[in-house]
């Protein structure tokens, strides 16, 4: 059977959403549209006799770090080498990037190891499908993010994440302004932490969360978590933040699955993990 790997287009999204929904992933059409709009040269669909049967998306952060995500194949076509073809197309499109990264499931890890990826650090997806925040009336240090804050927030994020990803943060603020919060230093007024969020197919996803310590990270999370009432929430938390993980478990979150951040190439632009608590999702870094 022959397969074609072609640049992803808006016309592919309907079929890709059907595949994604069957798998149970959390992305919305808006996530595919964002990738196609900003990074069309790194996004590909797999076709079999004109039918969309798989995908891969990619992000290029300043030619310093490229990111691979949403590698999926329709269940009828698995085991036929489509994922490998998709990965090759994405990696070939990222030749100018110094380092390629992705977040691997346990099943995907050995596949990516064969392609030359090595582990960096681990992440756990925490979910709470019956979240009830009991701190709605408690005074909070977290405040809403405004457009005027974004230059400072994007500089802080670039320092912590390792490269600039302002296009992503600005998109999250534009589409979900009520999920964006910040904490400032009382003495000098500088922003020391922030979070954003977005809607999902199954859960509302909170992330990224950047903060100076676990107490501030939890404070920012609480502010974002009460914006739209009780709902199903998901966070992809970096495992080294054990105090933050324990706090989340205490309010009813449980582990859904582990993820392993992996990279290929010189890892020169590394995240400052002590300040990086929650990622925005495996497709975004």
C-alpha positions in Angstrom: 0.0 0.0 0.0 1.3 3.4 -1.0 1.0 6.5 1.2 1.5 10.2 0.4 2.9 12.7 2.9 1.7 16.2 2.0 1.7 19.6 3.7 -1.2 19.8 6.0 -4.1 22.2 5.0 -7.2 23.5 6.5 -9.2 21.0 4.4 -7.5 18.2 6.4 -8.8 19.3 9.8 -12.1 17.6 9.7 -10.6 14.2 9.1 -7.8 14.8 11.6 -10.3 15.8 14.3 -12.1 12.4 13.8 -8.9 10.5 14.2 -7.9 12.6 17.2 -11.3 12.3 18.9 -11.2 8.5 18.5 -7.8 8.4 20.2 -9.2 10.7 22.9 -6.7 13.5 22.7 -7.6 17.0 23.9 -6.8 19.3 21.0 -9.4 21.4 19.2 -9.7 22.6 15.6 -8.1 25.9 16.8 -4.9 24.0 17.6 -4.5 22.6 14.1 -5.4 26.0 12.6 -2.7 27.7 14.7 -0.1 25.3 13.6 -1.0 25.6 9.9 -1.1 29.4 10.1 2.2 29.9 11.9 4.2 26.8 10.9 2.9 25.4 7.7 6.3 24.2 6.5 6.5 21.8 9.5 3.0 20.3 9.5 2.1 17.2 7.4 -0.8 14.9 6.7 -0.6 11.3 5.6 -2.9 10.1 2.8 -4.0 6.7 1.5 -5.9 6.9 -1.8 -7.0 10.4 -1.1 -8.0 9.7 2.5 -6.4 11.5 5.5 -5.0 8.8 7.8 -2.4 10.6 9.9 -0.6 13.7 10.9 2.4 15.4 12.5 2.8 19.0 13.5 5.9 21.0 14.1 6.9 24.4 15.6 10.1 26.3 14.9 11.2 28.5 17.8 13.8 30.8 16.2 15.7 28.0 14.5 17.0 27.1 18.0 14.4 24.5 19.1 11.9 22.8 16.8 9.0 20.9 18.3 7.2 17.9 17.0 3.7 17.0 18.2 0.4 15.4 17.2 2.0 12.3 15.7 -1.1 10.2 15.1 -2.3 7.5 12.7 -5.8 6.1 12.1 -6.1 2.8 13.8 -6.8 1.0 10.5 -3.4 2.0 9.2 -1.1 1.5 12.2 1.9 -0.8 11.9 2.4 0.2 8.2 5.3 2.7 8.8 3.2 5.8 8.4 4.3 7.4 11.7 7.9 6.9 10.6 7.2 8.6 7.3 5.5 11.5 9.1 8.4 11.9 11.5 10.9 11.9 8.6 9.0 14.6 6.8 8.8 16.8 9.9 12.5 16.2 10.8 13.6 16.9 7.2 11.7 20.2 7.4 13.6 21.2 10.5 17.1 20.7 9.2 18.0 24.3 10.0 17.0 24.0 13.7 19.7 23.2 16.1 17.7 20.9 18.3 14.4 19.0 17.9 12.3 18.1 20.9 9.1 16.2 21.6 7.2 14.7 24.5 7.0 10.9 24.3 4.5 8.4 25.7 5.9 5.2 27.1 4.8 3.5 23.9 6.5 6.1 21.7 9.8 6.3 23.6 11.5 3.3 22.0 10.4 4.5 18.5 11.9 8.0 19.1 15.1 6.5 20.6 15.7 4.6 17.3 15.5 8.0 15.6 18.2 9.4 17.8 16.2 11.1 20.5 17.4 11.0 24.2 15.6 11.8 27.5 15.7 15.2 29.1 13.2 15.1 31.9 9.8 13.6 32.8 6.3 15.0 33.0 3.1 13.7 34.4 -0.4 14.5 33.1 -2.7 15.3 36.1 -6.4 15.3 35.6 -9.5 16.1 37.7 -12.8 15.4 36.0 -14.9 16.7 39.0 -12.9 19.7 40.0 -14.5 22.0 42.6 -12.4 24.9 43.7 -12.9 25.7 47.4 -11.1 29.0 47.4 -13.4 31.1 45.2 -13.8 33.7 47.9 -10.3 33.7 49.2 -8.2 36.8 48.5 -5.5 36.0 45.9 -2.2 37.6 45.0 -2.7 36.6 41.3 -4.1 39.2 39.0 -5.4 39.1 35.4 -2.9 39.5 32.6 -3.4 42.5 30.3 -2.0 43.2 26.8 0.4 45.7 28.3 2.0 42.9 30.4 2.9 40.8 27.5 6.3 42.2 26.6 7.5 41.6 30.1 5.8 38.2 30.3 7.3 37.1 27.0 10.8 38.1 28.1 10.4 36.1 31.3 9.1 33.1 29.4 12.0 33.2 27.0 14.4 33.3 29.9 12.7 30.3 31.5 11.7 28.2 28.5 15.0 28.9 26.7 13.7 30.5 23.5 11.0 33.0 22.5 7.5 31.7 22.0 5.6 34.9 22.2 3.4 33.9 19.2 1.9 31.1 21.4 1.4 33.2 24.5 -0.2 36.0 22.6 -2.6 33.5 20.9 -3.6 32.1 24.3 -4.2 35.6 25.7 -6.2 36.6 22.7 -8.4 33.5 22.7 -8.7 32.8 26.4 -8.0 36.1 28.3 -9.9 35.0 31.4 -7.5 32.1 31.9 -4.3 34.3 32.0 -3.0 35.4 35.4 0.2 36.9 36.8 2.0 37.4 40.1 4.2 40.5 40.7 6.9 41.3 43.2 5.4 43.6 45.9 8.6 45.6 46.1 9.4 46.4 42.5 6.3 45.5 40.7 8.0 43.1 38.3 6.1 40.1 37.1 7.6 36.9 38.6 5.1 34.3 37.5 2.2 33.7 35.1 -0.1 31.2 33.6 -2.3 30.8 30.6 -4.9 28.2 29.6 -7.1 27.0 26.8 -10.2 24.9 26.1 -9.9 21.3 25.1 -12.0 18.5 23.6 -12.2 16.7 27.0 -10.6 19.0 29.6 -9.7 22.7 30.0 -5.9 22.7 30.0 -4.0 25.0 32.3 -0.4 25.8 31.2 2.2 27.0 30.9 2.8 28.0 34.5 6.0 29.8 35.3 6.7 30.9 38.8 9.5 31.6 41.3 8.3 28.9 43.7 5.7 26.2 44.2 3.5 28.5 46.4 3.2 31.1 43.7 2.6 28.4 41.0 -0.3 27.0 43.1 -1.6 30.5 43.7 -1.7 31.3 39.9 -3.3 27.9 39.2 -6.1 28.6 41.7 -6.9 31.9 40.0 -7.1 30.3 36.6 -9.1 27.3 37.9 -12.1 29.3 39.2 -12.7 31.5 36.1 -15.4 29.4 34.5 -16.8 27.4 37.4 -16.4 23.7 38.0 -15.1 21.7 35.1 -12.7 19.0 34.1 -9.1 20.2 34.2 -5.8 18.9 33.0 -2.2 20.0 33.7 1.1 18.5 32.3 3.4 19.0 35.3 7.2 18.6 35.4 7.8 15.8 37.8 10.7 17.5 39.7 8.2 19.9 41.3 7.1 17.4 44.0 5.6 20.1 46.3 3.4 21.4 43.5 2.4 17.8 42.5 1.5 17.0 46.1 -0.6 20.1 46.4 -2.5 19.1 43.2 -3.1 15.6 44.5 -4.4 17.0 47.7 -7.2 18.8 45.8 -8.2 15.7 43.9 -5.9 15.5 40.8 -4.6 12.1 39.8 -2.0 10.9 37.3 -3.3 9.9 33.9 -0.1 9.1 32.1 3.7 9.8 32.2 5.5 11.7 29.4 9.2 11.9 28.7 10.7 15.1 27.2 13.2 14.0 24.6 15.6 15.8 22.3 17.8 15.3 19.3 20.8 17.5 18.5 22.7 20.0 20.7 20.6 20.9 23.7 21.9 24.4 24.1 18.6 26.2 24.9 17.4 24.4 27.9 14.5 25.3 30.2 15.1 26.6 33.7 13.1 23.8 35.3 13.1 25.3 38.8 10.8 28.1 37.4 9.0 26.0 34.8 6.1 24.1 36.5 3.5 23.2 33.9 3.9 23.0 30.1 1.2 24.2 27.7 0.8 20.7 26.2 3.1 18.3 24.4 2.5 19.9 21.0 3.7 23.3 22.2 6.6 22.7 24.6 
